[in-house]
Amino acid sequence: MLQHLHIKNIALIEDLSIDFAPGLNVLTGETGAGKSIIVDSMNLVLGERADRELIKTGRESALVEAVFDIAKPDFAPVLEEYGFHPDDTLVFSRELYASGKNICRVNGHLTTLSILKELSDRLVDLHGQHEHQSLLDEKKHLSFLDKYAGGRIAPFLQETAGAFDAYRDVQKRLSGLTGLEGERDRRLDILHFQIDEISRAKLSESEEEDLTAEREKLLNSEKITSALNTGYDAVYNGGAEGQPVLSTLKNVIGEIDGIKALDNRYEKTLEKLNDIYYSLEETAFDIRDLKDEFYFDPERLEEIENRLHTIRTLKRKYGGSIENTLAFLEKAKKEYNDLLDSENLIAALNEELNAHKEKLKEASERLSGERKRCAKSFEKDVMRQLSDLGLGNCTFEVRFLKDSEGAFTRLGIDTVEFFISTNAGEPVKPLKKVVSGGEVSRIMLGLKNISAGLDDIQCMIFDEIDTGISGQMAHVVGEKMLQISRARQVICVTHLAQIASLADRHFLITKLSNEQATKTGMEMLKEESRVREIARLAGGSESAAAFSHAAEMLARAEEIKKAI
């Protein structure tokens, strides 16, 4: 639901905020007051094409913000998919600059226009007098029919999708084996080279780590040799200067040994010194062994460098790691063997493919049959709605166009388009070719009344789609719009008193002028001011009779609301 709209520096609007309510929100006003500017602003923040001419004269930029309540659990994964933290509130903003730059944000985070449009399409369905989006797009008619069918069609859709996936899996495997013989031979050559290159390397998963460690030791051979020599000499030989540590310690032991009888603590100290002496002597021998066994081998270093180069080359070519390279090897071996035995395998896969194709065909036919049964109910519901809207002589058809043999999809074999004739005796034609503004409005309203519970879009915006209707039909259209608003939020720009009287929240758009500037303003109407506006819409008179008629319309509207 759209909770709040903030518009700044758009055309005649300097700074305007609107708080919308659940149910039916109506915007009215004199011609030229700025109702279309508000709709243009909505289009802008919903990701439609931006026109720099919208920026208020003398300003460098314009801003539109829209705040939505999205307390729907199924919307959280959509937000996460685009990297946004799921929340109950979603804020869209779009800044438009005179330089041509425009900045889009979602919950304060920069985003692209395409992502903004993708998210807004899931939240708002905006219908203008000449722009009727989804229901006039024949590509979406199949989806609309399937939503109408609901649970009746779901098992058939699931069965068909599963059969299609199984069919395509075998088809992909088969396409890798068939084709020109030259292509097969070239593929065999490539696989043979790859298998031979990896196999000859005889990779092991821990080898690179071990070689890297050994390489580090060889590269630091001088440092290692110096440390070991210095350590051994200091402990055992004494080196060029000073006395060996062991000799010094032995002298200390001799001194303490001479006094051990005088105090048992001296004897304990002597024991510790002897332990240290033997431990240090053993350590000296260990250092000597390490020193004797280590030597710098330049040939071994070169061998290691070459081996690491081979490993890293294979990793770069076949998956980024030794594990992935070995997995690639196994996959290549399987494909190579499959290609060598391709004649037998192709025959087996063709047999399997035919079996899956038959299952897919049967599933698609069952799905198509159920769709056609649902389409009959759908046609009756649409004509019932249109009859209520003054199109009692219309004919509405759901036409099925089956694709050529074998042209399967996960949705079956049907192509669906809605056809209509609004006058008795006239042939039906595609819905998108209906040209009368009044007829289009009523058809759209009838279809939308049916669709109110079929999709997840919670906000519908109607921009003067009541063009071409009046009188009693305006009452009917208003009531239909009110019915839709009980399932989702409706925002409607209208010039009809019959529709405005049914509003749950009524906004008046005004144009204010002085010597310096002209700007658009807005107020939410209550009580007397609302009666005055309904009277203006009904006929323009400010007489007591006009006000009385407007009050009667509002009273009748309240009765209608209670009855729905």
Backbone torsions as a table, in degrees:
resi	resn	phi	psi	omega
1	MET	NA	136.0	176.1
2	LEU	-79.5	114.6	-177.7
3	GLN	-91.2	-39.8	-170.6
4	HIS	-147.7	140.4	176.5
5	LEU	-129.4	127.0	178.2
6	HIS	-120.5	125.4	-177.1
7	ILE	-123.2	131.3	-179.5
8	LYS	-136.2	125.6	175.2
9	ASN	61.4	40.2	173.3
10	ILE	-106.9	114.5	178.3
11	ALA	51.1	-117.8	-178.7
12	LEU	-86.3	-2.9	-178.7
13	ILE	-90.1	121.0	177.9
14	GLU	-87.0	-52.9	178.7
15	ASP	-159.0	112.0	-173.2
16	LEU	-138.9	134.4	176.8
17	SER	-125.6	137.7	-179.5
18	ILE	-129.6	129.1	175.0
19	ASP	-104.4	110.8	-179.1
20	PHE	-87.7	159.8	-178.7
21	ALA	-117.6	164.6	169.6
22	PRO	-62.4	162.6	177.5
23	GLY	86.3	-143.9	-173.9
24	LEU	-100.0	114.9	176.4
25	ASN	-106.7	127.9	-176.2
26	VAL	-119.9	136.2	174.2
27	LEU	-116.0	125.4	177.2
28	THR	-129.8	170.9	178.7
29	GLY	162.4	164.5	178.9
30	GLU	-61.8	155.6	174.6
31	THR	-60.1	129.4	-179.1
32	GLY	88.6	0.2	-178.5
33	ALA	-71.1	-28.5	178.5
34	GLY	128.7	14.2	179.6
35	LYS	-61.0	-42.4	-179.0
36	SER	-66.4	-28.8	178.1
37	ILE	-64.2	-38.9	179.2
38	ILE	-65.8	-41.0	177.1
39	VAL	-65.6	-41.5	176.3
40	ASP	-59.5	-38.6	178.7
41	SER	-65.4	-40.9	176.7
42	MET	-62.0	-44.8	177.9
43	ASN	-58.1	-40.8	-178.1
44	LEU	-62.2	-49.3	-176.6
45	VAL	-74.3	-15.2	177.1
46	LEU	-89.8	1.7	172.6
47	GLY	98.5	13.0	178.4
48	GLU	-78.7	175.6	-176.2
49	ARG	-59.1	136.4	-178.0
50	ALA	-97.6	136.3	176.8
51	ASP	-119.1	119.4	-178.8
52	ARG	-60.4	-19.6	178.5
53	GLU	-65.0	-16.0	178.1
54	LEU	-69.7	-23.2	-176.5
55	ILE	-66.6	132.9	-178.7
56	LYS	-57.2	138.9	-178.6
57	THR	-55.9	130.3	179.4
58	GLY	89.5	-5.6	179.2
59	ARG	-104.1	151.7	179.9
60	GLU	-89.8	-20.1	-177.0
61	SER	-152.7	165.1	176.5
62	ALA	-136.3	156.3	-176.9
63	LEU	-139.2	137.2	170.9
64	VAL	-131.5	132.2	177.0
65	GLU	-125.0	140.3	177.5
66	ALA	-131.3	131.0	-179.7
67	VAL	-111.3	125.3	-177.6
68	PHE	-115.9	141.7	168.2
69	ASP	-90.1	118.1	-176.8
70	ILE	-123.5	43.9	-178.7
71	ALA	-72.5	63.5	178.2
72	LYS	-127.7	122.8	-177.1
73	PRO	-60.9	-28.4	-176.6
74	ASP	-77.7	-7.1	180.0
75	PHE	-89.7	-19.3	-178.9
76	ALA	-58.9	-45.8	179.3
77	PRO	-61.3	-31.9	179.3
78	VAL	-64.3	-45.0	179.4
79	LEU	-64.8	-43.0	180.0
80	GLU	-62.9	-34.6	179.4
81	GLU	-59.3	-34.7	-179.0
82	TYR	-98.6	9.5	174.2
83	GLY	85.0	17.0	178.6
84	PHE	-103.0	142.7	-179.8
85	HIS	-74.0	125.4	-179.5
86	PRO	-60.8	137.5	178.9
87	ASP	-151.8	168.1	178.4
88	ASP	-79.3	-13.1	-178.9
89	THR	-122.6	137.1	179.1
90	LEU	-126.4	127.6	-178.0
91	VAL	-115.8	118.2	173.1
92	PHE	-99.1	139.6	171.1
93	SER	-141.5	147.9	178.2
94	ARG	-143.5	124.6	177.1
95	GLU	-106.2	133.1	-179.2
96	LEU	-118.9	128.1	-176.8
97	TYR	-110.9	150.4	179.7
98	ALA	-62.7	-24.9	179.2
99	SER	-71.8	-12.8	-178.9
100	GLY	108.6	-17.3	179.7
101	LYS	-72.0	141.8	170.8
102	ASN	-137.7	141.2	-173.6
103	ILE	-118.2	128.4	179.5
104	CYS	-112.0	140.1	177.2
105	ARG	-135.8	147.5	171.6
106	VAL	-125.9	119.3	-175.3
107	ASN	50.8	39.3	176.4
108	GLY	85.0	-7.7	-178.3
109	HIS	-97.8	134.5	177.5
110	LEU	-60.3	140.8	178.4
111	THR	-148.4	175.8	-180.0
112	THR	-91.0	160.4	178.8
113	LEU	-63.1	-37.1	-178.6
114	SER	-65.1	-38.8	178.9
115	ILE	-69.1	-41.6	176.8
116	LEU	-57.3	-44.1	-179.7
117	LYS	-66.3	-41.7	180.0
118	GLU	-60.5	-44.0	-179.6
119	LEU	-69.7	-42.6	-177.3
120	SER	-66.0	-33.1	178.6
121	ASP	-62.7	-23.7	178.7
122	ARG	-85.9	-9.5	-174.9
123	LEU	-112.3	-33.4	-171.0
124	VAL	-133.3	138.6	171.9
125	ASP	-119.4	110.0	-175.6
126	LEU	-105.2	127.0	-177.8
127	HIS	-121.5	120.3	175.9
128	GLY	-103.8	-179.5	-177.5
129	GLN	-62.6	-31.4	-178.8
130	HIS	-122.3	11.0	-175.4
131	GLU	-132.4	106.9	-171.6
132	HIS	-121.3	21.5	168.2
133	GLN	37.8	-123.8	-163.4
134	SER	-61.0	-42.0	-172.5
135	LEU	-73.6	-18.9	175.6
136	LEU	-96.9	2.3	177.7
137	ASP	-95.7	108.6	-174.6
138	GLU	-61.9	-22.8	179.4
139	LYS	-66.4	-19.2	-178.0
140	LYS	-102.1	-0.4	-176.5
141	HIS	-66.8	-36.9	179.5
142	LEU	-63.1	-44.6	178.8
143	SER	-62.6	-39.8	179.3
144	PHE	-62.8	-43.3	179.1
145	LEU	-64.0	-42.0	-179.5
146	ASP	-64.9	-36.8	176.5
147	LYS	-65.5	-39.9	177.5
148	TYR	-61.3	-42.1	-178.6
149	ALA	-68.6	-29.9	173.8
150	GLY	57.0	-128.0	-176.6
151	GLY	-63.5	-24.2	-179.7
152	ARG	-64.7	-33.5	-174.2
153	ILE	-98.4	-18.4	-173.0
154	ALA	-54.2	-48.2	-179.2
155	PRO	-61.9	-35.1	-179.7
156	PHE	-71.2	-38.5	176.1
157	LEU	-62.6	-42.8	-179.3
158	GLN	-65.1	-43.8	179.7
159	GLU	-62.1	-44.3	-178.1
160	THR	-66.8	-42.7	179.2
161	ALA	-61.8	-42.2	178.6
162	GLY	-64.6	-42.4	178.9
163	ALA	-65.6	-37.5	179.1
164	PHE	-65.8	-43.1	-179.3
165	ASP	-62.7	-41.9	179.0
166	ALA	-65.2	-41.0	178.9
167	TYR	-63.2	-46.2	-178.2
168	ARG	-67.6	-32.5	179.0
169	ASP	-61.5	-47.6	178.3
170	VAL	-66.9	-38.3	-179.7
171	GLN	-61.2	-40.8	178.5
172	LYS	-66.0	-43.0	178.4
173	ARG	-61.7	-39.7	-178.6
174	LEU	-69.2	-39.2	-177.8
175	SER	-64.8	-25.5	177.4
176	GLY	-74.3	-15.6	-177.8
177	LEU	-105.0	-21.3	-175.8
178	THR	-97.6	-176.9	-179.0
179	GLY	112.5	-166.4	-178.3
180	LEU	-66.0	143.4	-179.6
181	GLU	-60.2	-37.5	178.5
182	GLY	-60.9	-37.9	178.4
183	GLU	-65.1	-40.6	178.5
184	ARG	-62.2	-44.0	-179.5
185	ASP	-65.4	-39.3	178.3
186	ARG	-64.7	-38.8	179.1
187	ARG	-66.5	-39.5	177.2
188	LEU	-61.9	-40.8	179.0
189	ASP	-63.0	-43.9	180.0
190	ILE	-62.6	-46.7	-179.8
191	LEU	-63.1	-40.5	179.7
192	HIS	-61.3	-43.9	178.9
193	PHE	-62.1	-45.9	-177.8
194	GLN	-64.2	-44.0	179.7
195	ILE	-62.6	-44.8	-178.7
196	ASP	-64.9	-42.3	-177.8
197	GLU	-62.6	-44.3	-178.3
198	ILE	-74.5	-42.4	-176.6
199	SER	-63.1	-43.0	-179.0
200	ARG	-61.8	-28.4	-179.0
201	ALA	-71.5	-22.2	178.9
202	LYS	47.5	59.7	-176.9
203	LEU	-71.7	148.9	168.5
204	SER	-133.2	149.6	-169.1
205	GLU	-66.9	-30.4	-177.2
206	SER	-94.2	-5.0	-172.2
207	GLU	-61.7	-44.3	-176.0
208	GLU	-61.5	-41.7	179.3
209	GLU	-63.2	-43.5	-179.4
210	ASP	-65.5	-43.4	-179.5
211	LEU	-65.5	-38.8	179.1
212	THR	-62.4	-40.3	178.6
213	ALA	-65.7	-43.6	179.4
214	GLU	-65.3	-37.5	178.2
215	ARG	-62.0	-41.4	179.1
216	GLU	-61.4	-40.1	178.7
217	LYS	-63.6	-44.8	-179.2
218	LEU	-65.9	-38.3	178.5
219	LEU	-66.9	-22.8	180.0
220	ASN	-108.6	26.8	-174.6
221	SER	-60.7	-41.6	-179.4
222	GLU	-61.7	-42.5	179.6
223	LYS	-65.6	-41.2	-179.5
224	ILE	-65.9	-47.2	-179.4
225	THR	-60.1	-44.1	179.7
226	SER	-62.0	-43.4	-178.2
227	ALA	-65.4	-43.7	-178.5
228	LEU	-67.9	-42.8	178.4
229	ASN	-62.6	-46.7	179.8
230	THR	-60.7	-43.7	-178.9
231	GLY	-63.6	-45.3	-177.4
232	TYR	-67.0	-44.8	-179.3
233	ASP	-61.5	-43.0	-178.0
234	ALA	-62.7	-39.5	-176.0
235	VAL	-81.0	-41.1	-168.7
236	TYR	-109.1	-38.6	-173.5
237	ASN	-104.5	-25.8	-177.8
238	GLY	89.0	-12.5	178.0
239	GLY	65.5	-158.4	-177.0
240	ALA	-75.5	-22.8	-177.3
241	GLU	-129.4	147.2	173.0
242	GLY	76.3	177.3	-177.8
243	GLN	-101.7	143.9	179.2
244	PRO	-56.8	148.5	179.3
245	VAL	-59.6	-41.5	-179.5
246	LEU	-63.2	-41.1	179.3
247	SER	-64.0	-44.6	178.7
248	THR	-60.2	-44.5	-179.5
249	LEU	-65.1	-36.5	179.9
250	LYS	-65.6	-37.9	176.5
251	ASN	-62.2	-42.0	177.9
252	VAL	-61.1	-42.2	-179.9
253	ILE	-61.8	-40.9	179.5
254	GLY	-62.0	-40.9	179.3
255	GLU	-64.3	-45.9	-178.5
256	ILE	-68.5	-33.8	179.1
257	ASP	-61.0	-31.4	-179.0
258	GLY	-71.6	-15.0	-177.6
259	ILE	-119.4	6.1	-174.0
260	LYS	-62.2	-27.9	-177.6
261	ALA	-73.7	-15.4	-174.9
262	LEU	-81.8	-20.4	-178.3
263	ASP	-161.0	130.4	-177.3
264	ASN	-64.3	-19.1	177.5
265	ARG	-71.1	-33.3	176.6
266	TYR	-64.2	-37.9	-179.1
267	GLU	-65.3	-39.5	178.7
268	LYS	-66.5	-39.3	177.8
269	THR	-63.6	-39.7	178.1
270	LEU	-60.7	-39.8	179.2
271	GLU	-62.2	-42.9	179.7
272	LYS	-64.1	-40.9	179.9
273	LEU	-64.5	-40.1	177.5
274	ASN	-62.0	-41.9	177.7
275	ASP	-60.4	-43.8	179.8
276	ILE	-63.3	-40.4	-178.4
277	TYR	-61.2	-50.1	-177.3
278	TYR	-68.5	-35.7	177.6
279	SER	-66.1	-43.0	179.7
280	LEU	-66.9	-36.8	178.2
281	GLU	-63.9	-40.9	178.1
282	GLU	-65.1	-39.9	177.6
283	THR	-62.9	-39.3	178.1
284	ALA	-61.0	-41.1	177.7
285	PHE	-63.8	-38.7	178.0
286	ASP	-62.5	-44.5	178.0
287	ILE	-60.6	-41.3	179.2
288	ARG	-60.7	-44.9	-179.7
289	ASP	-63.3	-43.0	178.6
290	LEU	-61.6	-40.0	179.5
291	LYS	-64.6	-43.6	-176.2
292	ASP	-70.3	-33.1	-175.6
293	GLU	-85.7	-17.9	-178.7
294	PHE	-91.4	133.0	172.2
295	TYR	-152.9	152.9	-179.4
296	PHE	-84.1	123.3	-179.5
297	ASP	-117.8	98.5	-178.7
298	PRO	-60.0	-31.7	179.3
299	GLU	-67.8	-39.1	178.3
300	ARG	-65.8	-39.6	178.5
301	LEU	-61.5	-43.8	178.5
302	GLU	-63.7	-39.1	178.3
303	GLU	-61.8	-43.3	179.5
304	ILE	-65.2	-43.8	179.7
305	GLU	-59.5	-42.8	179.4
306	ASN	-64.5	-41.2	-179.6
307	ARG	-66.2	-43.0	178.1
308	LEU	-63.9	-37.1	177.1
309	HIS	-62.3	-42.2	178.0
310	THR	-61.7	-46.9	-178.7
311	ILE	-61.4	-45.6	-176.6
312	ARG	-69.4	-33.4	176.2
313	THR	-64.4	-45.2	179.3
314	LEU	-64.9	-40.6	178.2
315	LYS	-60.7	-44.7	-179.0
316	ARG	-63.4	-36.6	-176.9
317	LYS	-81.5	-28.1	-167.5
318	TYR	-127.6	27.9	169.2
319	GLY	133.3	-4.1	174.1
320	GLY	89.5	-10.4	178.3
321	SER	-150.5	161.2	177.3
322	ILE	-63.0	-39.4	179.5
323	GLU	-59.7	-46.0	179.3
324	ASN	-67.6	-35.2	179.1
325	THR	-65.1	-41.6	178.2
326	LEU	-67.5	-36.3	176.5
327	ALA	-65.4	-40.3	176.6
328	PHE	-60.1	-40.0	179.7
329	LEU	-60.0	-45.9	-179.5
330	GLU	-64.1	-40.4	178.9
331	LYS	-65.5	-41.4	179.8
332	ALA	-64.7	-40.3	177.9
333	LYS	-60.7	-42.2	-179.4
334	LYS	-64.6	-45.6	179.8
335	GLU	-63.2	-40.2	-179.9
336	TYR	-61.4	-46.2	179.5
337	ASN	-65.8	-37.4	178.3
338	ASP	-63.5	-41.8	179.6
339	LEU	-66.9	-38.5	177.6
340	LEU	-61.7	-34.5	-178.6
341	ASP	-105.4	31.3	-170.2
342	SER	-63.3	-35.5	-177.5
343	GLU	-59.6	-48.7	178.6
344	ASN	-66.5	-40.8	-177.8
345	LEU	-69.0	-39.8	178.8
346	ILE	-61.5	-42.1	179.2
347	ALA	-61.7	-42.8	-179.6
348	ALA	-67.0	-42.6	-179.6
349	LEU	-67.9	-36.6	176.7
350	ASN	-62.2	-39.7	177.5
351	GLU	-65.2	-42.2	178.5
352	GLU	-66.2	-40.0	179.6
353	LEU	-62.2	-43.6	178.8
354	ASN	-61.5	-38.0	178.4
355	ALA	-65.6	-43.9	179.1
356	HIS	-67.8	-35.6	179.3
357	LYS	-64.7	-39.1	178.8
358	GLU	-64.8	-41.9	177.6
359	LYS	-63.6	-40.9	179.4
360	LEU	-66.2	-40.6	178.8
361	LYS	-62.4	-44.7	-179.6
362	GLU	-64.7	-42.6	179.4
363	ALA	-64.4	-41.2	-179.9
364	SER	-65.9	-37.8	178.3
365	GLU	-66.8	-40.2	177.8
366	ARG	-64.6	-41.5	178.3
367	LEU	-62.8	-44.7	-179.6
368	SER	-62.5	-40.7	179.4
369	GLY	-63.2	-43.2	179.6
370	GLU	-67.7	-37.1	177.5
371	ARG	-60.4	-44.0	-177.5
372	LYS	-65.1	-36.4	176.5
373	ARG	-65.7	-41.9	178.3
374	CYS	-66.8	-33.9	-179.1
375	ALA	-62.6	-35.2	178.3
376	LYS	-62.5	-43.3	177.5
377	SER	-65.3	-39.9	-179.2
378	PHE	-63.1	-44.3	178.7
379	GLU	-58.3	-42.7	179.9
380	LYS	-64.7	-41.6	179.8
381	ASP	-64.5	-41.0	179.8
382	VAL	-64.7	-46.0	-178.7
383	MET	-66.2	-31.1	175.5
384	ARG	-65.0	-44.0	177.9
385	GLN	-63.0	-45.4	-177.0
386	LEU	-68.4	-30.8	175.6
387	SER	-63.8	-41.9	176.9
388	ASP	-61.5	-27.7	-176.9
389	LEU	-95.9	19.3	174.5
390	GLY	83.7	14.8	177.4
391	LEU	-114.8	53.1	-175.8
392	GLY	-67.5	-21.2	-179.7
393	ASN	-93.5	9.3	-175.6
394	CYS	-79.7	157.6	172.1
395	THR	-123.5	127.3	-179.2
396	PHE	-121.0	130.7	-178.2
397	GLU	-130.4	143.9	168.7
398	VAL	-103.8	112.2	-176.7
399	ARG	-99.4	135.7	179.6
400	PHE	-105.7	126.9	176.5
401	LEU	-118.4	107.1	-177.7
402	LYS	-79.9	133.7	178.4
403	ASP	-67.6	167.2	178.8
404	SER	-61.1	157.8	-176.8
405	GLU	-52.2	128.4	176.3
406	GLY	90.6	-7.2	-179.2
407	ALA	-84.7	73.6	-177.0
408	PHE	-89.9	153.4	170.8
409	THR	-136.2	174.0	177.6
410	ARG	-65.9	-17.9	179.8
411	LEU	-99.4	9.5	176.8
412	GLY	101.1	-149.2	-174.2
413	ILE	-119.7	10.6	-174.4
414	ASP	-96.6	139.9	164.6
415	THR	-117.8	126.4	-172.1
416	VAL	-118.1	139.5	172.2
417	GLU	-143.0	142.7	179.8
418	PHE	-87.2	132.2	177.2
419	PHE	-120.9	151.0	-178.5
420	ILE	-150.9	148.6	167.7
421	SER	-128.8	126.9	-175.9
422	THR	-95.7	-3.4	179.2
423	ASN	-131.9	140.9	-179.9
424	ALA	-59.5	136.7	177.2
425	GLY	89.2	-13.7	178.9
426	GLU	-89.2	144.4	178.7
427	PRO	-70.5	152.9	177.1
428	VAL	-72.5	150.3	176.5
429	LYS	-141.6	163.9	-177.1
430	PRO	-54.8	141.1	-177.4
431	LEU	-54.8	-37.5	-176.6
432	LYS	-66.7	-13.9	-177.5
433	LYS	-97.6	4.0	174.8
434	VAL	-69.3	126.0	-169.6
435	VAL	-106.8	-22.4	-177.8
436	SER	-68.9	125.9	-179.7
437	GLY	-59.1	-43.4	179.8
438	GLY	-64.7	-41.3	179.7
439	GLU	-66.4	-44.0	179.1
440	VAL	-58.6	-42.7	-178.3
441	SER	-61.3	-44.7	-177.5
442	ARG	-71.0	-40.1	177.1
443	ILE	-60.6	-45.7	179.7
444	MET	-60.2	-43.8	-178.5
445	LEU	-65.3	-40.8	178.1
446	GLY	-63.0	-46.1	178.7
447	LEU	-64.4	-39.9	-179.9
448	LYS	-68.5	-30.9	177.1
449	ASN	-65.6	-36.1	176.8
450	ILE	-70.3	-38.9	-173.6
451	SER	-79.2	-4.0	-172.1
452	ALA	-53.3	-32.4	-180.0
453	GLY	-106.9	12.6	-171.9
454	LEU	-100.7	-23.2	179.8
455	ASP	-126.6	176.6	-174.2
456	ASP	-96.2	1.2	-179.3
457	ILE	-70.7	121.3	-170.9
458	GLN	-99.9	-3.7	-179.4
459	CYS	-135.2	126.2	176.1
460	MET	-119.0	133.9	-179.8
461	ILE	-118.0	123.2	179.2
462	PHE	-112.2	119.5	179.8
463	ASP	-104.4	94.3	177.0
464	GLU	50.0	43.8	176.7
465	ILE	-79.2	0.8	177.1
466	ASP	-84.9	10.3	178.8
467	THR	-59.0	133.4	175.9
468	GLY	92.1	2.5	178.5
469	ILE	-123.4	157.0	-179.6
470	SER	-164.5	-178.3	175.0
471	GLY	59.1	-139.7	-177.4
472	GLN	-62.4	-34.4	179.8
473	MET	-63.9	-30.7	176.9
474	ALA	-64.4	-37.5	175.3
475	HIS	-61.1	-45.3	-177.9
476	VAL	-63.4	-44.7	179.1
477	VAL	-61.8	-42.4	178.6
478	GLY	-59.9	-43.4	-179.7
479	GLU	-66.6	-37.2	176.4
480	LYS	-63.0	-42.4	179.4
481	MET	-65.0	-38.1	177.4
482	LEU	-63.7	-40.4	178.0
483	GLN	-61.2	-42.3	177.7
484	ILE	-61.2	-39.7	-175.5
485	SER	-68.2	-12.2	177.4
486	ARG	-82.3	-15.0	177.2
487	ALA	-104.2	-23.2	-179.0
488	ARG	-157.4	165.4	179.4
489	GLN	-72.6	137.1	176.4
490	VAL	-123.1	131.6	173.1
491	ILE	-118.9	123.0	-170.9
492	CYS	-130.6	127.6	170.1
493	VAL	-95.9	121.1	-173.5
494	THR	-142.0	161.1	173.6
495	HIS	-118.8	9.8	-175.8
496	LEU	-103.7	128.5	178.8
497	ALA	-65.2	-34.5	-178.1
498	GLN	-61.4	-35.8	179.3
499	ILE	-81.1	-44.1	-178.0
500	ALA	-60.4	-33.7	-177.9
501	SER	-65.8	-20.7	-177.7
502	LEU	-89.3	-0.1	-173.7
503	ALA	-64.5	143.8	169.1
504	ASP	-83.1	-27.8	173.9
505	ARG	-144.3	127.4	-172.2
506	HIS	-118.1	124.8	179.2
507	PHE	-113.4	137.0	176.0
508	LEU	-106.9	124.2	177.5
509	ILE	-96.3	126.8	-175.6
510	THR	-125.6	158.1	175.6
511	LYS	-115.1	120.7	-177.0
512	LEU	-109.2	130.6	-176.8
513	SER	-130.8	145.4	168.1
514	ASN	-142.4	-171.6	-176.0
515	GLU	-65.8	-27.1	-176.6
516	GLN	-87.5	-38.5	-172.3
517	ALA	-160.1	165.6	173.0
518	THR	-122.8	132.7	179.7
519	LYS	-142.3	158.8	179.7
520	THR	-94.0	135.5	176.8
521	GLY	-124.8	175.2	-177.3
522	MET	-151.9	142.8	172.2
523	GLU	-140.5	147.6	175.8
524	MET	-88.0	124.0	-172.3
525	LEU	-84.2	142.2	175.4
526	LYS	-140.0	145.6	171.6
527	GLU	45.7	-114.1	-170.9
528	GLU	-61.6	-41.3	-179.3
529	SER	-63.9	-31.1	178.3
530	ARG	-72.9	-40.7	176.3
531	VAL	-58.2	-43.0	-179.1
532	ARG	-61.3	-42.6	-178.6
533	GLU	-69.2	-39.4	177.2
534	ILE	-62.5	-40.1	178.1
535	ALA	-63.1	-42.7	178.8
536	ARG	-61.2	-44.1	-179.7
537	LEU	-64.8	-36.1	-175.7
538	ALA	-72.7	-27.7	-178.8
539	GLY	-171.7	-11.5	175.7
540	GLY	91.8	-10.9	-177.6
541	SER	-80.6	148.0	175.6
542	GLU	-109.9	29.3	-179.8
543	SER	-79.4	165.1	178.1
544	ALA	-61.9	-35.5	179.7
545	ALA	-65.8	-39.6	179.8
546	ALA	-66.0	-41.5	179.5
547	PHE	-66.5	-36.7	179.2
548	SER	-65.8	-42.0	178.6
549	HIS	-63.9	-40.4	179.2
550	ALA	-64.5	-40.4	179.1
551	ALA	-64.5	-38.2	177.4
552	GLU	-63.6	-41.1	178.8
553	MET	-61.5	-42.1	-180.0
554	LEU	-67.1	-38.5	178.5
555	ALA	-65.8	-42.4	178.1
556	ARG	-64.1	-36.9	179.3
557	ALA	-62.5	-39.1	178.9
558	GLU	-64.6	-37.1	177.2
559	GLU	-65.3	-40.6	179.0
560	ILE	-63.2	-42.9	179.7
561	LYS	-60.1	-41.6	-179.5
562	LYS	-66.9	-30.2	-176.4
563	ALA	-79.7	-22.4	-177.3
564	ILE	-82.4	NA	NA
